[in-house]
Amino acid sequence: MAVYHINVKQLTPEAFAPYGTVVDWPKNPEDYYAFHTDRFDFIPKLGTLNCDSGHMAVGIATHFLRPYRMGNMERHYHTEELMVPFEHPIVLAFAKNAGMDAAEEPDIRQVEAFLVNTDQGVVVNYGVWHWTPFSVGGNARVLCIFADKTGDDDCDIHAFANGDILELHLPEEE
């Protein structure tokens, strides 16, 4: 048996080119923002993944600390969505849908929220109601992968009935 040794290299687009594409934080992220709000900055496309049905977009959102309150949910009819936090945990809220009826509204009484640690990620199924991540412990960068142009073509956002608001409580707050 032989033991081979190699030196680990710095990851650069050029060094990795024979194997694929590097997804990296841009030097001037403000040049790439699709959304710059008081809740988060979002860079929706730092690369793409090929799949049988088309292209997937790879983006990173920076979610800012904000109150754990929400009045809306969104869903996607034609893509699943991957979210993976890097720096800090996130809280994500979900509600099942009764079908794919465009007239359906999210049911605030059916929402469940989950703490997603930095060593975890989630794939959100088609049609599942969800909302933008809430950062825990500091601003959180979150890897986001879904079908290219989902924000333009496949983002169904609804407010809760009667203008209701949902407040989320972390486990240590109970």
mmCIF file of the C-alpha atoms, coordinates in Angstrom:
data_MODEL
# 
_entry.id   MODEL 
# 
loop_
_atom_site.group_PDB 
_atom_site.id 
_atom_site.type_symbol 
_atom_site.label_atom_id 
_atom_site.label_alt_id 
_atom_site.label_comp_id 
_atom_site.label_asym_id 
_atom_site.label_entity_id 
_atom_site.label_seq_id 
_atom_site.pdbx_PDB_ins_code 
_atom_site.Cartn_x 
_atom_site.Cartn_y 
_atom_site.Cartn_z 
_atom_site.occupancy 
_atom_site.B_iso_or_equiv 
_atom_site.pdbx_formal_charge 
_atom_site.auth_seq_id 
_atom_site.auth_comp_id 
_atom_site.auth_asym_id 
_atom_site.auth_atom_id 
_atom_site.pdbx_PDB_model_num 
ATOM 1   C CA . MET A 1 1   ? 0.000   0.000  0.000   1.00 0.00 ? 1   MET A CA 1 
ATOM 2   C CA . ALA A 1 2   ? 1.276   3.456  -0.908  1.00 0.00 ? 2   ALA A CA 1 
ATOM 3   C CA . VAL A 1 3   ? 0.413   6.680  0.794   1.00 0.00 ? 3   VAL A CA 1 
ATOM 4   C CA . TYR A 1 4   ? 0.167   9.686  -1.500  1.00 0.00 ? 4   TYR A CA 1 
ATOM 5   C CA . HIS A 1 5   ? 0.486   13.253 -0.256  1.00 0.00 ? 5   HIS A CA 1 
ATOM 6   C CA . ILE A 1 6   ? -0.776  16.432 -1.817  1.00 0.00 ? 6   ILE A CA 1 
ATOM 7   C CA . ASN A 1 7   ? -0.801  20.012 -0.622  1.00 0.00 ? 7   ASN A CA 1 
ATOM 8   C CA . VAL A 1 8   ? -4.169  21.665 -0.208  1.00 0.00 ? 8   VAL A CA 1 
ATOM 9   C CA . LYS A 1 9   ? -4.517  24.649 -2.530  1.00 0.00 ? 9   LYS A CA 1 
ATOM 10  C CA . GLN A 1 10  ? -6.296  27.933 -2.056  1.00 0.00 ? 10  GLN A CA 1 
ATOM 11  C CA . LEU A 1 11  ? -9.683  27.777 -3.771  1.00 0.00 ? 11  LEU A CA 1 
ATOM 12  C CA . THR A 1 12  ? -9.788  30.156 -6.730  1.00 0.00 ? 12  THR A CA 1 
ATOM 13  C CA . PRO A 1 13  ? -11.973 30.139 -9.845  1.00 0.00 ? 13  PRO A CA 1 
ATOM 14  C CA . GLU A 1 14  ? -8.912  29.455 -11.985 1.00 0.00 ? 14  GLU A CA 1 
ATOM 15  C CA . ALA A 1 15  ? -7.573  26.577 -9.868  1.00 0.00 ? 15  ALA A CA 1 
ATOM 16  C CA . PHE A 1 16  ? -10.982 24.932 -9.630  1.00 0.00 ? 16  PHE A CA 1 
ATOM 17  C CA . ALA A 1 17  ? -12.009 25.483 -13.293 1.00 0.00 ? 17  ALA A CA 1 
ATOM 18  C CA . PRO A 1 18  ? -11.270 21.883 -14.390 1.00 0.00 ? 18  PRO A CA 1 
ATOM 19  C CA . TYR A 1 19  ? -13.764 20.655 -11.790 1.00 0.00 ? 19  TYR A CA 1 
ATOM 20  C CA . GLY A 1 20  ? -16.536 23.248 -11.846 1.00 0.00 ? 20  GLY A CA 1 
ATOM 21  C CA . THR A 1 21  ? -17.403 26.763 -10.736 1.00 0.00 ? 21  THR A CA 1 
ATOM 22  C CA . VAL A 1 22  ? -16.559 28.529 -7.476  1.00 0.00 ? 22  VAL A CA 1 
ATOM 23  C CA . VAL A 1 23  ? -19.432 30.389 -5.805  1.00 0.00 ? 23  VAL A CA 1 
ATOM 24  C CA . ASP A 1 24  ? -17.800 33.206 -3.855  1.00 0.00 ? 24  ASP A CA 1 
ATOM 25  C CA . TRP A 1 25  ? -18.850 36.378 -2.064  1.00 0.00 ? 25  TRP A CA 1 
ATOM 26  C CA . PRO A 1 26  ? -18.274 39.336 -4.436  1.00 0.00 ? 26  PRO A CA 1 
ATOM 27  C CA . LYS A 1 27  ? -15.714 42.014 -3.610  1.00 0.00 ? 27  LYS A CA 1 
ATOM 28  C CA . ASN A 1 28  ? -18.364 44.710 -4.175  1.00 0.00 ? 28  ASN A CA 1 
ATOM 29  C CA . PRO A 1 29  ? -21.644 43.026 -3.163  1.00 0.00 ? 29  PRO A CA 1 
ATOM 30  C CA . GLU A 1 30  ? -23.648 46.226 -3.626  1.00 0.00 ? 30  GLU A CA 1 
ATOM 31  C CA . ASP A 1 31  ? -23.085 45.835 -7.388  1.00 0.00 ? 31  ASP A CA 1 
ATOM 32  C CA . TYR A 1 32  ? -25.013 42.531 -7.280  1.00 0.00 ? 32  TYR A CA 1 
ATOM 33  C CA . TYR A 1 33  ? -27.961 43.280 -4.969  1.00 0.00 ? 33  TYR A CA 1 
ATOM 34  C CA . ALA A 1 34  ? -31.380 42.491 -6.401  1.00 0.00 ? 34  ALA A CA 1 
ATOM 35  C CA . PHE A 1 35  ? -33.001 43.613 -3.143  1.00 0.00 ? 35  PHE A CA 1 
ATOM 36  C CA . HIS A 1 36  ? -31.566 46.056 -0.605  1.00 0.00 ? 36  HIS A CA 1 
ATOM 37  C CA . THR A 1 37  ? -34.137 46.543 2.160   1.00 0.00 ? 37  THR A CA 1 
ATOM 38  C CA . ASP A 1 38  ? -34.296 47.177 5.898   1.00 0.00 ? 38  ASP A CA 1 
ATOM 39  C CA . ARG A 1 39  ? -34.827 43.397 6.342   1.00 0.00 ? 39  ARG A CA 1 
ATOM 40  C CA . PHE A 1 40  ? -32.084 41.976 4.134   1.00 0.00 ? 40  PHE A CA 1 
ATOM 41  C CA . ASP A 1 41  ? -29.750 42.376 1.195   1.00 0.00 ? 41  ASP A CA 1 
ATOM 42  C CA . PHE A 1 42  ? -30.137 39.688 -1.460  1.00 0.00 ? 42  PHE A CA 1 
ATOM 43  C CA . ILE A 1 43  ? -27.751 38.666 -4.222  1.00 0.00 ? 43  ILE A CA 1 
ATOM 44  C CA . PRO A 1 44  ? -29.862 36.189 -6.168  1.00 0.00 ? 44  PRO A CA 1 
ATOM 45  C CA . LYS A 1 45  ? -27.407 34.757 -8.634  1.00 0.00 ? 45  LYS A CA 1 
ATOM 46  C CA . LEU A 1 46  ? -23.757 34.014 -7.985  1.00 0.00 ? 46  LEU A CA 1 
ATOM 47  C CA . GLY A 1 47  ? -23.800 30.952 -10.234 1.00 0.00 ? 47  GLY A CA 1 
ATOM 48  C CA . THR A 1 48  ? -26.111 28.335 -11.666 1.00 0.00 ? 48  THR A CA 1 
ATOM 49  C CA . LEU A 1 49  ? -26.612 24.579 -11.437 1.00 0.00 ? 49  LEU A CA 1 
ATOM 50  C CA . ASN A 1 50  ? -27.794 22.558 -14.400 1.00 0.00 ? 50  ASN A CA 1 
ATOM 51  C CA . CYS A 1 51  ? -30.670 20.184 -13.896 1.00 0.00 ? 51  CYS A CA 1 
ATOM 52  C CA . ASP A 1 52  ? -32.951 18.156 -16.171 1.00 0.00 ? 52  ASP A CA 1 
ATOM 53  C CA . SER A 1 53  ? -35.633 20.845 -16.185 1.00 0.00 ? 53  SER A CA 1 
ATOM 54  C CA . GLY A 1 54  ? -33.406 23.904 -16.680 1.00 0.00 ? 54  GLY A CA 1 
ATOM 55  C CA . HIS A 1 55  ? -31.047 26.059 -14.626 1.00 0.00 ? 55  HIS A CA 1 
ATOM 56  C CA . MET A 1 56  ? -30.875 26.575 -10.875 1.00 0.00 ? 56  MET A CA 1 
ATOM 57  C CA . ALA A 1 57  ? -29.733 29.935 -9.456  1.00 0.00 ? 57  ALA A CA 1 
ATOM 58  C CA . VAL A 1 58  ? -27.241 30.044 -6.579  1.00 0.00 ? 58  VAL A CA 1 
ATOM 59  C CA . GLY A 1 59  ? -27.530 33.155 -4.411  1.00 0.00 ? 59  GLY A CA 1 
ATOM 60  C CA . ILE A 1 60  ? -26.584 34.437 -0.990  1.00 0.00 ? 60  ILE A CA 1 
ATOM 61  C CA . ALA A 1 61  ? -28.870 36.571 1.145   1.00 0.00 ? 61  ALA A CA 1 
ATOM 62  C CA . THR A 1 62  ? -27.652 38.512 4.166   1.00 0.00 ? 62  THR A CA 1 
ATOM 63  C CA . HIS A 1 63  ? -30.510 38.469 6.677   1.00 0.00 ? 63  HIS A CA 1 
ATOM 64  C CA . PHE A 1 64  ? -30.321 41.214 9.281   1.00 0.00 ? 64  PHE A CA 1 
ATOM 65  C CA . LEU A 1 65  ? -31.357 40.949 12.909  1.00 0.00 ? 65  LEU A CA 1 
ATOM 66  C CA . ARG A 1 66  ? -34.985 42.029 13.128  1.00 0.00 ? 66  ARG A CA 1 
ATOM 67  C CA . PRO A 1 67  ? -38.020 41.255 15.277  1.00 0.00 ? 67  PRO A CA 1 
ATOM 68  C CA . TYR A 1 68  ? -39.331 37.711 14.882  1.00 0.00 ? 68  TYR A CA 1 
ATOM 69  C CA . ARG A 1 69  ? -42.622 38.917 13.425  1.00 0.00 ? 69  ARG A CA 1 
ATOM 70  C CA . MET A 1 70  ? -44.188 38.224 10.072  1.00 0.00 ? 70  MET A CA 1 
ATOM 71  C CA . GLY A 1 71  ? -47.359 39.122 8.226   1.00 0.00 ? 71  GLY A CA 1 
ATOM 72  C CA . ASN A 1 72  ? -46.745 37.370 4.896   1.00 0.00 ? 72  ASN A CA 1 
ATOM 73  C CA . MET A 1 73  ? -45.753 34.050 3.447   1.00 0.00 ? 73  MET A CA 1 
ATOM 74  C CA . GLU A 1 74  ? -44.614 33.016 -0.022  1.00 0.00 ? 74  GLU A CA 1 
ATOM 75  C CA . ARG A 1 75  ? -44.523 29.833 -2.073  1.00 0.00 ? 75  ARG A CA 1 
ATOM 76  C CA . HIS A 1 76  ? -43.149 28.602 -5.373  1.00 0.00 ? 76  HIS A CA 1 
ATOM 77  C CA . TYR A 1 77  ? -45.169 26.424 -7.752  1.00 0.00 ? 77  TYR A CA 1 
ATOM 78  C CA . HIS A 1 78  ? -42.319 25.262 -10.016 1.00 0.00 ? 78  HIS A CA 1 
ATOM 79  C CA . THR A 1 79  ? -39.232 24.847 -7.848  1.00 0.00 ? 79  THR A CA 1 
ATOM 80  C CA . GLU A 1 80  ? -37.951 23.539 -4.586  1.00 0.00 ? 80  GLU A CA 1 
ATOM 81  C CA . GLU A 1 81  ? -35.667 25.845 -2.578  1.00 0.00 ? 81  GLU A CA 1 
ATOM 82  C CA . LEU A 1 82  ? -32.473 25.106 -0.662  1.00 0.00 ? 82  LEU A CA 1 
ATOM 83  C CA . MET A 1 83  ? -31.438 27.384 2.243   1.00 0.00 ? 83  MET A CA 1 
ATOM 84  C CA . VAL A 1 84  ? -28.221 26.915 4.232   1.00 0.00 ? 84  VAL A CA 1 
ATOM 85  C CA . PRO A 1 85  ? -27.031 29.457 6.847   1.00 0.00 ? 85  PRO A CA 1 
ATOM 86  C CA . PHE A 1 86  ? -23.312 30.210 7.082   1.00 0.00 ? 86  PHE A CA 1 
ATOM 87  C CA . GLU A 1 87  ? -22.494 32.516 9.998   1.00 0.00 ? 87  GLU A CA 1 
ATOM 88  C CA . HIS A 1 88  ? -25.431 32.367 12.379  1.00 0.00 ? 88  HIS A CA 1 
ATOM 89  C CA . PRO A 1 89  ? -28.464 30.143 12.850  1.00 0.00 ? 89  PRO A CA 1 
ATOM 90  C CA . ILE A 1 90  ? -31.748 31.160 11.254  1.00 0.00 ? 90  ILE A CA 1 
ATOM 91  C CA . VAL A 1 91  ? -35.398 30.654 12.061  1.00 0.00 ? 91  VAL A CA 1 
ATOM 92  C CA . LEU A 1 92  ? -37.658 29.587 9.196   1.00 0.00 ? 92  LEU A CA 1 
ATOM 93  C CA . ALA A 1 93  ? -41.450 29.449 9.277   1.00 0.00 ? 93  ALA A CA 1 
ATOM 94  C CA . PHE A 1 94  ? -43.487 27.024 7.148   1.00 0.00 ? 94  PHE A CA 1 
ATOM 95  C CA . ALA A 1 95  ? -47.117 26.131 6.470   1.00 0.00 ? 95  ALA A CA 1 
ATOM 96  C CA . LYS A 1 96  ? -48.447 23.369 4.234   1.00 0.00 ? 96  LYS A CA 1 
ATOM 97  C CA . ASN A 1 97  ? -50.717 24.240 1.386   1.00 0.00 ? 97  ASN A CA 1 
ATOM 98  C CA . ALA A 1 98  ? -53.982 22.483 0.675   1.00 0.00 ? 98  ALA A CA 1 
ATOM 99  C CA . GLY A 1 99  ? -53.090 22.143 -2.996  1.00 0.00 ? 99  GLY A CA 1 
ATOM 100 C CA . MET A 1 100 ? -51.753 24.377 -5.697  1.00 0.00 ? 100 MET A CA 1 
ATOM 101 C CA . ASP A 1 101 ? -54.792 26.658 -5.846  1.00 0.00 ? 101 ASP A CA 1 
ATOM 102 C CA . ALA A 1 102 ? -53.633 30.220 -6.563  1.00 0.00 ? 102 ALA A CA 1 
ATOM 103 C CA . ALA A 1 103 ? -56.564 31.554 -4.517  1.00 0.00 ? 103 ALA A CA 1 
ATOM 104 C CA . GLU A 1 104 ? -55.406 29.758 -1.356  1.00 0.00 ? 104 GLU A CA 1 
ATOM 105 C CA . GLU A 1 105 ? -54.114 31.908 1.496   1.00 0.00 ? 105 GLU A CA 1 
ATOM 106 C CA . PRO A 1 106 ? -51.580 30.793 4.129   1.00 0.00 ? 106 PRO A CA 1 
ATOM 107 C CA . ASP A 1 107 ? -53.284 29.686 7.358   1.00 0.00 ? 107 ASP A CA 1 
ATOM 108 C CA . ILE A 1 108 ? -51.604 31.452 10.289  1.00 0.00 ? 108 ILE A CA 1 
ATOM 109 C CA . ARG A 1 109 ? -52.913 28.718 12.640  1.00 0.00 ? 109 ARG A CA 1 
ATOM 110 C CA . GLN A 1 110 ? -50.994 26.054 10.713  1.00 0.00 ? 110 GLN A CA 1 
ATOM 111 C CA . VAL A 1 111 ? -47.543 27.714 10.746  1.00 0.00 ? 111 VAL A CA 1 
ATOM 112 C CA . GLU A 1 112 ? -44.597 25.915 12.323  1.00 0.00 ? 112 GLU A CA 1 
ATOM 113 C CA . ALA A 1 113 ? -41.153 27.478 12.802  1.00 0.00 ? 113 ALA A CA 1 
ATOM 114 C CA . PHE A 1 114 ? -37.787 25.747 13.010  1.00 0.00 ? 114 PHE A CA 1 
ATOM 115 C CA . LEU A 1 115 ? -34.306 26.759 14.169  1.00 0.00 ? 115 LEU A CA 1 
ATOM 116 C CA . VAL A 1 116 ? -31.793 25.905 11.452  1.00 0.00 ? 116 VAL A CA 1 
ATOM 117 C CA . ASN A 1 117 ? -28.204 25.799 12.724  1.00 0.00 ? 117 ASN A CA 1 
ATOM 118 C CA . THR A 1 118 ? -25.142 26.568 10.627  1.00 0.00 ? 118 THR A CA 1 
ATOM 119 C CA . ASP A 1 119 ? -24.454 22.861 10.170  1.00 0.00 ? 119 ASP A CA 1 
ATOM 120 C CA . GLN A 1 120 ? -27.915 22.306 8.675   1.00 0.00 ? 120 GLN A CA 1 
ATOM 121 C CA . GLY A 1 121 ? -29.937 23.340 5.647   1.00 0.00 ? 121 GLY A CA 1 
ATOM 122 C CA . VAL A 1 122 ? -33.438 22.742 4.320   1.00 0.00 ? 122 VAL A CA 1 
ATOM 123 C CA . VAL A 1 123 ? -34.980 21.944 0.957   1.00 0.00 ? 123 VAL A CA 1 
ATOM 124 C CA . VAL A 1 124 ? -38.470 23.436 0.781   1.00 0.00 ? 124 VAL A CA 1 
ATOM 125 C CA . ASN A 1 125 ? -40.884 21.369 -1.323  1.00 0.00 ? 125 ASN A CA 1 
ATOM 126 C CA . TYR A 1 126 ? -43.039 22.750 -4.123  1.00 0.00 ? 126 TYR A CA 1 
ATOM 127 C CA . GLY A 1 127 ? -45.926 24.916 -2.947  1.00 0.00 ? 127 GLY A CA 1 
ATOM 128 C CA . VAL A 1 128 ? -44.964 25.048 0.743   1.00 0.00 ? 128 VAL A CA 1 
ATOM 129 C CA . TRP A 1 129 ? -45.642 28.419 2.352   1.00 0.00 ? 129 TRP A CA 1 
ATOM 130 C CA . HIS A 1 130 ? -42.519 29.972 3.903   1.00 0.00 ? 130 HIS A CA 1 
ATOM 131 C CA . TRP A 1 131 ? -40.997 33.355 4.630   1.00 0.00 ? 131 TRP A CA 1 
ATOM 132 C CA . THR A 1 132 ? -37.594 34.971 4.543   1.00 0.00 ? 132 THR A CA 1 
ATOM 133 C CA . PRO A 1 133 ? -35.234 33.716 7.264   1.00 0.00 ? 133 PRO A CA 1 
ATOM 134 C CA . PHE A 1 134 ? -34.891 35.431 10.620  1.00 0.00 ? 134 PHE A CA 1 
ATOM 135 C CA . SER A 1 135 ? -31.295 35.721 11.796  1.00 0.00 ? 135 SER A CA 1 
ATOM 136 C CA . VAL A 1 136 ? -30.317 34.552 15.282  1.00 0.00 ? 136 VAL A CA 1 
ATOM 137 C CA . GLY A 1 137 ? -27.281 36.025 17.057  1.00 0.00 ? 137 GLY A CA 1 
ATOM 138 C CA . GLY A 1 138 ? -26.134 38.373 14.281  1.00 0.00 ? 138 GLY A CA 1 
ATOM 139 C CA . ASN A 1 139 ? -26.591 39.039 10.592  1.00 0.00 ? 139 ASN A CA 1 
ATOM 140 C CA . ALA A 1 140 ? -26.703 35.703 8.773   1.00 0.00 ? 140 ALA A CA 1 
ATOM 141 C CA . ARG A 1 141 ? -25.575 34.912 5.263   1.00 0.00 ? 141 ARG A CA 1 
ATOM 142 C CA . VAL A 1 142 ? -27.750 32.204 3.766   1.00 0.00 ? 142 VAL A CA 1 
ATOM 143 C CA . LEU A 1 143 ? -27.015 30.168 0.658   1.00 0.00 ? 143 LEU A CA 1 
ATOM 144 C CA . CYS A 1 144 ? -30.166 30.039 -1.440  1.00 0.00 ? 144 CYS A CA 1 
ATOM 145 C CA . ILE A 1 145 ? -30.655 27.771 -4.454  1.00 0.00 ? 145 ILE A CA 1 
ATOM 146 C CA . PHE A 1 146 ? -33.819 27.569 -6.545  1.00 0.00 ? 146 PHE A CA 1 
ATOM 147 C CA . ALA A 1 147 ? -34.817 27.665 -10.204 1.00 0.00 ? 147 ALA A CA 1 
ATOM 148 C CA . ASP A 1 148 ? -33.347 30.607 -12.083 1.00 0.00 ? 148 ASP A CA 1 
ATOM 149 C CA . LYS A 1 149 ? -35.682 33.637 -12.168 1.00 0.00 ? 149 LYS A CA 1 
ATOM 150 C CA . THR A 1 150 ? -37.922 32.262 -9.397  1.00 0.00 ? 150 THR A CA 1 
ATOM 151 C CA . GLY A 1 151 ? -38.197 35.736 -7.879  1.00 0.00 ? 151 GLY A CA 1 
ATOM 152 C CA . ASP A 1 152 ? -39.469 37.081 -11.203 1.00 0.00 ? 152 ASP A CA 1 
ATOM 153 C CA . ASP A 1 153 ? -41.677 34.224 -12.381 1.00 0.00 ? 153 ASP A CA 1 
ATOM 154 C CA . ASP A 1 154 ? -42.641 31.944 -9.485  1.00 0.00 ? 154 ASP A CA 1 
ATOM 155 C CA . CYS A 1 155 ? -42.995 33.839 -6.209  1.00 0.00 ? 155 CYS A CA 1 
ATOM 156 C CA . ASP A 1 156 ? -46.559 33.871 -4.852  1.00 0.00 ? 156 ASP A CA 1 
ATOM 157 C CA . ILE A 1 157 ? -46.691 36.185 -1.790  1.00 0.00 ? 157 ILE A CA 1 
ATOM 158 C CA . HIS A 1 158 ? -49.795 36.524 0.390   1.00 0.00 ? 158 HIS A CA 1 
ATOM 159 C CA . ALA A 1 159 ? -50.493 38.413 3.588   1.00 0.00 ? 159 ALA A CA 1 
ATOM 160 C CA . PHE A 1 160 ? -52.187 36.602 6.432   1.00 0.00 ? 160 PHE A CA 1 
ATOM 161 C CA . ALA A 1 161 ? -55.967 37.067 6.554   1.00 0.00 ? 161 ALA A CA 1 
ATOM 162 C CA . ASN A 1 162 ? -57.199 40.190 8.290   1.00 0.00 ? 162 ASN A CA 1 
ATOM 163 C CA . GLY A 1 163 ? -53.706 41.677 8.367   1.00 0.00 ? 163 GLY A CA 1 
ATOM 164 C CA . ASP A 1 164 ? -52.757 39.211 11.141  1.00 0.00 ? 164 ASP A CA 1 
ATOM 165 C CA . ILE A 1 165 ? -49.127 39.111 12.331  1.00 0.00 ? 165 ILE A CA 1 
ATOM 166 C CA . LEU A 1 166 ? -47.273 36.046 13.606  1.00 0.00 ? 166 LEU A CA 1 
ATOM 167 C CA . GLU A 1 167 ? -44.594 36.487 16.303  1.00 0.00 ? 167 GLU A CA 1 
ATOM 168 C CA . LEU A 1 168 ? -42.052 33.745 16.730  1.00 0.00 ? 168 LEU A CA 1 
ATOM 169 C CA . HIS A 1 169 ? -40.378 32.917 20.063  1.00 0.00 ? 169 HIS A CA 1 
ATOM 170 C CA . LEU A 1 170 ? -37.008 31.234 20.352  1.00 0.00 ? 170 LEU A CA 1 
ATOM 171 C CA . PRO A 1 171 ? -36.858 28.212 22.700  1.00 0.00 ? 171 PRO A CA 1 
ATOM 172 C CA . GLU A 1 172 ? -34.834 30.100 25.345  1.00 0.00 ? 172 GLU A CA 1 
ATOM 173 C CA . GLU A 1 173 ? -37.551 32.780 25.447  1.00 0.00 ? 173 GLU A CA 1 
ATOM 174 C CA . GLU A 1 174 ? -40.188 30.342 26.683  1.00 0.00 ? 174 GLU A CA 1 
# 
